[in-house]
Amino acid sequence: MSFFKYIREEIAVIKDRDPAIKSNLEVFLYPSFRAILKYRKAHKLYKKGHYFLARLISQRAARKTGIEIHPGATIGKGLFIDHGHGVVIGETAIIGDNVTLYQGVTLGGTGKEKGKRHPTVGDNVMISAGAKVLGSFTIGENSKIGAGSVVLEEVPPNSTVVGVPGRVVKQDNVKIPRIDLDQVHLPDPIKNDIEMLKKENEELRELIKNYIGGN
């Protein structure tokens, strides 16, 4: 891909997913733009076996942008990293097309695996702020990972995951819109359980009150 084609694609991606952008020139100020550009260069060197030069480029980019992408990672088209400080993408991570990551996201390993140690992220996935995805498994396409979640196992396609450890709380097998960036309106299973317990408690109190009153 030529440099100018890459710039055009990045402008389209950022304008599509960040309502704060007001002009095309702002793209050049985005840490995401610079980090991914440097990654593409480092990745080419890494594939050719120039590991030191590749890591040198990636580490310089990490210091300047706060986004650490190992040059060995495989990244598809349309990756957008919004407010990217603290984002870490491991060496054997594989990221599909049109993926969105927010600040503090880690695509890491558990320290136990050998070979493929990092996650595979399918197309059209959104991983919210502070989420940690750890291990060599797959996040299925069109899925959403809630903010602060810790994901340690496979996630089916079209799923919503929240919590620590992350749990699938929604799966409908219906393809969600490609640009579904809602990080707020996610299911809350703990809140639902508490509400159910409160309801059952009130029903029990009413039963006891009626029983005592009748005797």
Summary of the structure (lengths in Angstrom):
residues: 215
radius of gyration: 21.5
end to end distance: 83.3
largest distance: 86.0
contacts: 658
relative contact order: 0.08
helix: 37%
strand: 20%
